Amino acid sequence: MVETANHNQAPPGYAGPPPPPPLAGPQLPLGAARGPLYPPQEQLLQLQYCIHSNPSWVQTCILAFQHYIVMLGTTVLIASSIVTSMGGNNGDKARVIQTLLFMSAINTLLQTLIGSRLPTVMGPSYAFIIPVMSIIHDYNNRNFSSEHERFVHTIRTIQGALIVSSFISIFLGYSKAWGNFTRFFSPVVLVPVVSVVGLGLFVRGFPQLANCVEIGLPMLILLVILQQYLKHFVPQYHPQLERYALLLCIGIVWAFAAILTVAGAYNHVKQQTKQSCRTDGSHLISSAPWIKIPYPFQWGSPIFRASDVFGMIGAALVSSAESTATFYAASRLAGATPPPAHVLSRSIGLQGISILIDGIFGAAVGTTASVENVGLLGLTRVGSRRVVQISTAFMIFFSIFGKFGALFASIPLPIFAAIYCVLFGIVAAIGISFVQFTNNNSMRNLYVLGLTLFLGISVPYYFWSYTLTANPGPVKTDGGWFNDILNTIFSSPTAVAMIVGTLLDNTLEARDAVNDRGVPWLLPFQYRKGEMRNEEFYSLPFNINEYMPTRFLR
């Protein structure tokens, strides 16, 4: 056959193939035409006041009082959980609460001035509950002339353990070891670590709320409605509702609880319901002294026992991990850059000094950064450092004048639990927001994130469940000190997430996935002069930097 000249010509009437569909843009990803794409943002743009900007003095005082109320819930809950088991009465519980409040004020003031410089309240830590309970169980089998003597002996032993364990945090901080460890973090690690510092406290949320659902649930619903929805219907009160709705809701529900108490609604209910729902269930107002100033060694000289120190050392490590995660969340909610390594070192070192002071003054537990108060920064959108510093004045006042402090300490705990449902959720969401600086489509990143987040919640839940039913915990060897350390560390969601996340992220294709991990974004912030804004947020006041050795500033 011979080809003809018309072989490649289209037949008559043929219009040709249909044109290709128009592209949304030569460089736009799939689906970009269906909605906007939001680039990563280092700072939250909807904050009304950041770390340096301050509201008026009237607003500052109201917001500071709000911070005091929020941290009060954890203080009362910890004291209520351990003082009775120690053999103390209501008067002892009132004095323990006063001491915890007083130490929170001192530690917060130190941390905001010469520590992290972030607007974080330093409050009592749950990490110390396990070693404290271990000490309590040791003394349960001993004979004392009275329950009060057992209480005093127990708290003096806690003092000694706190004093010795504090040197671990002091060493890790001021030797710069902790800061060097945090340089192994990437945004892939920060996502689960910061998230579980909020999510890991779920037991203090709805389970506590459900102890008195007729008070806790209205508090949760009312807070969401007044703080989030009502401001759209009355825009002229938008700023006020956003900042002060929490105090308004506490006042309304607290009054409702008082009415139920006076009306006799809880006269014929279980004892646990009475303690959770009644406004006079704590018996603090009648037991608290009018004026009492906490002072060093108020319970007597410390008792030092080697067997009790190791559990406290584990708690000191856990509180360091939890504070570090909380500082990262606070920096984002205060409009600051992520804390550099040298700032984390000095803040953990100072936290060790705070634990030492806790032991000297006879606090029942050590200190850590308050997660709920960081969540309050996001709820009010006020990240001012001055607000948190002024809140220490309320802590000192109510810790000295016991009757007035006991009045607010009588707020039913389910009201605080409802608040924590919101505040812990905000902190968890802040952790999730760090994922924007990573490659969200990397299967390697998704694996690290998923496994770290799951184990960070699942492992501590197992340890806590086991500890509650079979003290001292699932780790049972012949060495009691070894058991206390491991049981304490693995009962902390933040500590577990930090261990698993850091290990996986730095061993699993770490070099090949540097950009996917977000390391180029975080690396400049980890050094003092790596980012010019670091000095603006974290430099010490009164030009203290000029008088410090440079090795502490790197």
Secondary structure as UniProt FT lines:
FT   TURN            5..8
FT   TURN            12..13
FT   TURN            26..27
FT   TURN            30..31
FT   HELIX           32..34
FT   TURN            45..46
FT   HELIX           57..86
FT   HELIX           90..114
FT   STRAND          122..124
FT   HELIX           126..128
FT   HELIX           129..140
FT   HELIX           147..174
FT   HELIX           177..182
FT   TURN            183..184
FT   HELIX           187..199
FT   TURN            200..201
FT   HELIX           202..204
FT   HELIX           206..209
FT   HELIX           210..212
FT   HELIX           213..224
FT   HELIX           225..229
FT   HELIX           230..233
FT   HELIX           235..237
FT   HELIX           238..262
FT   TURN            263..268
FT   HELIX           271..277
FT   TURN            279..282
FT   HELIX           284..287
FT   TURN            296..299
FT   HELIX           306..333
FT   TURN            334..335
FT   HELIX           341..361
FT   STRAND          367..369
FT   HELIX           371..380
FT   HELIX           385..400
FT   HELIX           402..409
FT   HELIX           413..433
FT   HELIX           434..437
FT   TURN            440..441
FT   HELIX           443..469
FT   TURN            471..472
FT   HELIX           480..489
FT   TURN            490..491
FT   HELIX           493..507
FT   TURN            510..513
FT   HELIX           514..517
FT   HELIX           519..522
FT   HELIX           523..526
FT   TURN            528..530
FT   HELIX           533..538
FT   HELIX           541..547
FT   HELIX           550..552
//
